Amino acid sequence: MTAKKDENKKNNVCTGNPDHRPLWKQILSKSAASADDISALFEENGAEIQKVIERYPMRVNPYYLGLIKQKGDAIYRQCIPSVKEITEEEGFDDPLNEEGLSPVPGLTHRYPDRVLFLVSAYCAVYCRFCNRKRKVGRPSMVTRQTIKDGLEYIRHHPEIRDVLLSGGDPLLLDNKKLFDILKELRSIAHVEIIRIGTRAPCTLPQRVTPGLAKMLGNFHPLYINTHFNHPDEITPESSLACKTLADHGIPLGCQTVLLKGVNDDPLIIKILMQKLLTIRVRPYYLFQADLAKGTSHFWTPLNKGIEIMAGLHGHTSGLCAPHFAIDLPGGGGKVPLLPEHIAGQDNTHLFIKDYQGQVHRYPL
């Protein structure tokens, strides 16, 4: 009996409850998904919220909902629908032209040696700034056939050495379904690298069980890029999720999005990047928000990101400094932007500004 209890605990099964699903599925099943759920909690206009949800689905699981300290704070803005999503029409339905670069549905082949492969239509939280908000949460986004066709495309294109699994969130798949996809990819000789893009360690850390981490560890070299946007998202639970993955040899990077009213402040970003390192997550990208329709209330001026990067360089460890990048509209790909450090030159020297703004001469 003791051995059985230990096994249940390991797999996050709540034996004191008739619901024997894994804990993460129990949490997910209690998500706020309707206008009534939100209007009751935050005295929002239920009719307005309903109009937004009819176009762009909402899901906020109880764990992430519990991180909200007050209406309108950084967590609230990321997950609670705003009427601005349907009243401000700037932007593009498909800002990165993923559909135009998809040889088969659900797979984008933008760069020569790598592809983006959508394997899940669902997320633990539907972020209000999502660049795929046009289709996440809809069953037609990913089907058994699109996964089969994507695998066949990869198998017949030997130039593909790197596959990024995305969605939706790949970790919203059951272990068995995810295992089957990874096994298929590993059977393709020219696939060298597998990456998973997931927000689950941040938005539903209970999903990262020892069993999941052990399974993922069978497919090295495998990398995970997760997504934290604010220091308040780094909790004991999310810290444990990242530790569990790292302890199984999985390198973790973070792709943060710069969002107005959430993290567009040099101090907030510096604290976030420092905290990420303490939970063994390497800051990778700080992204300018994509120009997706329904997200313009999150957009920041380009010079805000450059100002924030200037506030990192020299003021904290280089490990804390991500690449500030734009993913160009129309499918042009990612372009890094840097603060301007070269102040000029003469015949023999460059004039270079340090992090304090002082100019130094350096020989050519």
C-alpha positions as CSV (number, residue, x, y, z in Angstrom):
1,M,0.0,0.0,0.0
2,T,2.8,2.4,0.8
3,A,4.4,1.8,-2.6
4,K,1.1,2.6,-4.3
5,K,0.8,5.9,-2.4
6,D,4.3,6.9,-3.3
7,E,3.6,6.2,-6.9
8,N,0.4,8.2,-6.8
9,K,2.2,11.1,-5.2
10,K,4.9,11.0,-7.8
11,N,2.3,11.3,-10.6
12,N,0.4,14.0,-8.8
13,V,-2.7,11.8,-8.3
14,C,-5.0,13.0,-5.5
15,T,-6.0,9.8,-3.8
16,G,-8.2,11.6,-1.3
17,N,-10.5,12.8,-4.2
18,P,-12.6,10.6,-6.5
19,D,-11.1,12.6,-9.3
20,H,-7.9,10.6,-10.0
21,R,-6.7,12.8,-12.9
22,P,-3.3,14.4,-12.6
23,L,-3.3,17.5,-10.5
24,W,-2.6,19.7,-13.4
25,K,-5.7,18.5,-15.2
26,Q,-7.9,19.0,-12.2
27,I,-6.6,22.6,-11.9
28,L,-7.1,23.2,-15.6
29,S,-10.7,21.9,-15.5
30,K,-11.6,24.7,-13.0
31,S,-10.4,27.5,-15.3
32,A,-12.3,30.7,-15.7
33,A,-13.6,30.7,-19.2
34,S,-16.8,32.8,-19.3
35,A,-17.7,36.4,-18.9
36,D,-19.7,35.5,-15.7
37,D,-16.5,34.1,-14.1
38,I,-14.7,37.4,-14.6
39,S,-17.5,39.8,-13.9
40,A,-18.1,38.1,-10.6
41,L,-14.5,38.3,-9.5
42,F,-13.5,41.8,-10.7
43,E,-16.8,43.7,-11.3
44,E,-16.1,43.9,-15.0
45,N,-18.7,44.6,-17.7
46,G,-19.9,41.1,-18.4
47,A,-21.5,42.0,-21.8
48,E,-18.3,43.6,-23.0
49,I,-16.2,40.7,-21.9
50,Q,-18.6,38.2,-23.6
51,K,-18.1,40.1,-26.9
52,V,-14.4,39.7,-26.6
53,I,-14.5,36.0,-25.7
54,E,-16.8,35.3,-28.7
55,R,-13.9,36.4,-31.0
56,Y,-10.9,35.5,-28.8
57,P,-11.3,32.6,-26.3
58,M,-10.4,33.1,-22.7
59,R,-9.0,30.6,-20.3
60,V,-7.4,31.4,-16.9
61,N,-6.6,28.5,-14.7
62,P,-7.0,29.0,-10.9
63,Y,-3.2,28.9,-10.2
64,Y,-2.5,31.8,-12.6
65,L,-5.7,33.6,-11.6
66,G,-4.4,33.5,-8.0
67,L,-1.3,35.5,-8.9
68,I,-3.5,38.6,-9.5
69,K,-3.0,41.0,-6.6
70,Q,-5.4,43.6,-7.8
71,K,-7.5,44.5,-10.8
72,G,-5.4,46.0,-13.6
73,D,-2.0,44.7,-12.4
74,A,0.6,43.0,-14.6
75,I,-0.9,39.5,-14.3
76,Y,-4.4,40.8,-14.7
77,R,-3.6,42.6,-18.0
78,Q,-2.0,39.5,-19.5
79,C,-4.9,37.2,-19.0
80,I,-8.2,39.1,-18.5
81,P,-9.9,40.2,-21.8
82,S,-10.2,43.9,-22.6
83,V,-12.8,45.5,-24.9
84,K,-9.8,47.1,-26.7
85,E,-9.2,43.7,-28.3
86,I,-12.2,44.2,-30.5
87,T,-12.5,48.0,-30.7
88,E,-8.9,48.8,-31.7
89,E,-8.4,47.3,-35.1
90,E,-4.7,48.1,-35.8
91,G,-2.4,45.2,-36.7
92,F,-2.6,42.0,-38.7
93,D,-4.5,38.7,-38.2
94,D,-1.3,36.8,-39.1
95,P,1.5,39.3,-38.3
96,L,4.4,37.0,-39.1
97,N,2.8,35.5,-42.3
98,E,3.0,32.1,-40.8
99,E,0.2,30.8,-43.0
100,G,1.9,32.1,-46.1
101,L,5.1,30.3,-45.2
102,S,3.3,27.0,-44.4
103,P,3.8,24.3,-47.0
104,V,1.4,22.1,-45.0
105,P,-1.1,23.3,-42.4
106,G,0.4,23.8,-38.9
107,L,4.0,23.9,-40.1
108,T,6.0,27.1,-40.9
109,H,9.2,26.8,-42.9
110,R,10.6,30.4,-42.7
111,Y,14.4,29.6,-42.2
112,P,16.4,27.2,-44.3
113,D,17.3,24.7,-41.7
114,R,14.5,24.8,-39.2
115,V,10.7,24.7,-38.9
116,L,8.0,25.7,-36.5
117,F,5.6,22.8,-35.9
118,L,2.2,23.4,-34.2
119,V,1.3,20.3,-32.1
120,S,-1.4,21.7,-29.7
121,A,-4.3,24.1,-30.1
122,Y,-4.6,24.8,-26.4
123,C,-2.9,26.7,-23.6
124,A,-3.2,26.8,-19.8
125,V,-3.9,30.6,-20.1
126,Y,-4.8,32.4,-23.3
127,C,-2.6,35.4,-23.2
128,R,-4.3,38.5,-24.4
129,F,-1.2,39.6,-26.4
130,C,-0.8,36.3,-28.3
131,N,0.3,36.6,-31.9
132,R,-1.8,33.5,-32.7
133,K,-4.9,34.7,-30.9
134,R,-6.7,34.3,-34.3
135,K,-6.7,30.6,-33.9
136,V,-5.6,29.3,-30.4
137,G,-8.3,27.4,-28.5
138,R,-9.9,26.1,-31.7
139,P,-9.8,22.4,-32.4
140,S,-9.2,22.9,-36.1
141,M,-5.9,24.6,-35.4
142,V,-4.2,21.2,-34.8
143,T,-5.6,17.8,-35.8
144,R,-4.3,14.3,-36.0
145,Q,-3.9,14.9,-39.8
146,T,-1.9,18.2,-39.5
147,I,0.5,16.4,-37.1
148,K,0.8,13.5,-39.5
149,D,1.4,15.8,-42.5
150,G,3.9,17.9,-40.6
151,L,6.0,14.9,-39.7
152,E,5.9,13.7,-43.3
153,Y,7.1,17.1,-44.5
154,I,10.0,17.1,-42.0
155,R,10.9,13.5,-43.0
156,H,11.1,14.4,-46.7
157,H,13.2,17.6,-46.3
158,P,16.7,16.7,-45.2
159,E,17.7,20.3,-44.9
160,I,15.6,20.5,-41.7
161,R,17.9,19.9,-38.7
162,D,16.0,21.8,-36.0
163,V,12.3,21.5,-35.1
164,L,10.5,23.9,-32.7
165,L,7.3,22.4,-31.3
166,S,4.7,25.1,-30.5
167,G,1.0,25.7,-30.5
168,G,-1.0,26.5,-28.3
169,D,1.2,24.8,-25.7
170,P,2.9,21.4,-26.4
171,L,2.9,20.6,-22.7
172,L,-0.9,20.7,-22.7
173,L,-0.7,17.3,-24.5
174,D,-0.7,14.2,-22.5
175,N,2.7,12.6,-21.9
176,K,1.8,9.7,-24.3
177,K,0.8,12.0,-27.2
178,L,3.9,14.2,-26.7
179,F,6.1,11.1,-26.4
180,D,4.7,9.8,-29.7
181,I,5.5,13.0,-31.6
182,L,9.0,13.2,-30.1
183,K,9.7,9.6,-30.9
184,E,8.7,10.2,-34.5
185,L,11.0,13.2,-34.8
186,R,13.9,11.3,-33.2
187,S,13.4,8.6,-35.8
188,I,14.3,11.1,-38.6
189,A,18.1,11.0,-39.0
190,H,18.5,14.6,-40.2
191,V,16.6,16.2,-37.2
192,E,19.4,17.1,-34.8
193,I,17.7,19.5,-32.4
194,I,14.3,19.5,-30.9
195,R,13.0,22.6,-29.1
196,I,9.7,23.1,-27.2
197,G,8.1,26.5,-26.8
198,T,5.9,26.4,-23.7
199,R,4.5,28.8,-21.1
200,A,3.4,25.9,-18.8
201,P,6.3,26.3,-16.3
202,C,5.0,29.9,-15.7
203,T,1.2,29.6,-16.1
204,L,0.6,26.0,-15.0
205,P,3.7,24.7,-13.3
206,Q,1.9,21.7,-11.8
207,R,2.1,20.3,-15.4
208,V,5.8,19.8,-15.0
209,T,5.9,16.5,-13.1
210,P,9.0,14.3,-12.6
211,G,7.4,11.9,-15.0
212,L,7.1,14.5,-17.7
213,A,10.7,15.7,-17.2
214,K,12.1,12.1,-17.2
215,M,10.2,11.4,-20.5
216,L,11.6,14.6,-22.1
217,G,15.1,13.7,-21.0
218,N,15.0,10.7,-23.2
219,F,15.1,12.9,-26.3
220,H,18.3,15.0,-25.9
221,P,19.4,17.2,-27.4
222,L,16.2,18.9,-26.4
223,Y,15.7,22.5,-25.3
224,I,12.8,24.3,-23.8
225,N,12.1,28.0,-24.3
226,T,9.6,29.2,-21.7
227,H,8.0,32.6,-21.2
228,F,7.9,34.8,-18.1
229,N,7.0,38.4,-18.4
230,H,6.9,39.7,-14.9
231,P,8.7,39.0,-11.6
232,D,5.4,38.1,-9.9
233,E,5.2,35.0,-12.1
234,I,8.3,33.6,-10.5
235,T,6.8,31.7,-7.5
236,P,7.8,28.6,-5.5
237,E,5.7,26.5,-7.9
238,S,7.2,27.9,-11.1
239,S,10.7,27.7,-9.6
240,L,10.1,24.0,-8.8
241,A,8.9,23.3,-12.4
242,C,12.0,24.9,-13.8
243,K,14.2,23.0,-11.3
244,T,12.6,19.7,-12.3
245,L,13.3,20.3,-16.0
246,A,16.8,21.5,-15.4
247,D,17.6,18.6,-13.1
248,H,16.8,16.3,-16.0
249,G,19.4,18.0,-18.2
250,I,17.0,20.2,-20.2
251,P,18.5,23.7,-20.9
252,L,15.9,26.4,-20.3
253,G,15.7,29.8,-22.0
254,C,13.1,32.6,-21.6
255,Q,11.4,34.6,-24.3
256,T,9.9,37.6,-22.7
257,V,7.6,40.0,-24.5
258,L,7.8,43.7,-23.9
259,L,4.2,44.8,-22.9
260,K,2.8,48.2,-22.2
261,G,1.5,48.4,-18.6
262,V,3.0,45.0,-17.7
263,N,6.8,45.2,-17.9
264,D,7.8,48.3,-20.0
265,D,10.1,49.5,-17.2
266,P,13.9,49.0,-16.9
267,L,13.7,48.0,-13.2
268,I,11.0,45.4,-13.7
269,I,12.9,43.8,-16.6
270,K,16.2,43.8,-14.6
271,I,14.5,42.2,-11.6
272,L,12.8,39.6,-13.9
273,M,16.0,38.7,-15.7
274,Q,17.9,38.4,-12.4
275,K,15.2,36.2,-10.9
276,L,15.1,34.0,-14.0
277,L,18.8,33.1,-13.5
278,T,18.1,32.1,-9.9
279,I,15.6,29.4,-11.2
280,R,18.1,28.2,-13.8
281,V,16.4,29.9,-16.8
282,R,18.7,31.8,-19.2
283,P,17.2,35.1,-20.6
284,Y,17.1,34.5,-24.3
285,Y,14.9,37.1,-26.1
286,L,13.2,40.3,-25.1
287,F,10.7,40.6,-27.9
288,Q,9.0,43.7,-29.2
289,A,5.3,42.7,-29.2
290,D,4.1,41.4,-32.5
291,L,1.7,43.6,-34.5
292,A,-1.2,41.1,-34.0
293,K,-4.7,42.5,-34.4
294,G,-6.4,42.9,-31.0
295,T,-3.1,43.6,-29.1
296,S,-2.3,47.2,-29.9
297,H,-3.0,48.3,-26.4
298,F,0.2,46.3,-25.4
299,W,2.5,47.9,-28.0
300,T,5.5,50.0,-26.9
301,P,7.7,52.3,-28.9
302,L,10.9,50.7,-30.2
303,N,13.1,53.1,-28.3
304,K,11.5,51.8,-25.0
305,G,13.1,48.4,-25.6
306,I,16.5,50.0,-26.5
307,E,16.3,52.1,-23.3
308,I,15.6,48.9,-21.3
309,M,18.5,47.1,-22.8
310,A,20.8,50.0,-22.1
311,G,19.6,49.8,-18.5
312,L,20.8,46.2,-18.3
313,H,24.2,46.4,-19.9
314,G,26.8,47.1,-17.3
315,H,24.2,47.4,-14.5
316,T,23.8,43.6,-14.1
317,S,25.5,40.4,-15.2
318,G,25.8,39.8,-18.9
319,L,23.9,36.5,-18.3
320,C,20.9,38.7,-17.5
321,A,20.9,40.4,-20.9
322,P,18.6,38.9,-23.5
323,H,18.7,39.8,-27.2
324,F,16.2,42.6,-27.8
325,A,14.5,41.6,-31.1
326,I,11.7,42.3,-33.5
327,D,10.0,39.5,-35.4
328,L,9.5,41.4,-38.7
329,P,5.9,41.6,-40.0
330,G,5.3,39.7,-43.2
331,G,7.7,36.8,-42.3
332,G,11.0,38.6,-42.5
333,G,12.2,36.8,-39.3
334,K,13.9,37.9,-36.1
335,V,16.2,41.0,-36.1
336,P,18.2,41.9,-33.0
337,L,18.4,45.6,-32.0
338,L,21.1,47.0,-29.8
339,P,21.7,50.2,-27.9
340,E,24.1,52.5,-29.8
341,H,27.6,52.3,-28.2
342,I,29.7,53.6,-31.1
343,A,29.9,57.4,-30.8
344,G,32.1,57.9,-33.8
345,Q,35.7,57.4,-35.1
346,D,38.7,59.0,-36.5
347,N,41.6,57.6,-38.6
348,T,43.0,55.6,-35.7
349,H,40.3,55.0,-33.1
350,L,36.7,54.2,-32.5
351,F,34.9,56.3,-29.8
352,I,32.8,53.9,-27.7
353,K,30.3,54.8,-24.9
354,D,30.3,52.6,-21.8
355,Y,27.3,51.8,-19.7
356,Q,27.7,55.1,-17.8
357,G,27.7,57.2,-21.0
358,Q,31.4,58.0,-20.8
359,V,33.3,57.9,-24.2
360,H,36.5,55.9,-24.6
361,R,39.0,55.7,-27.5
362,Y,39.8,52.3,-28.8
363,P,42.3,51.6,-31.6
364,L,41.0,50.4,-34.9
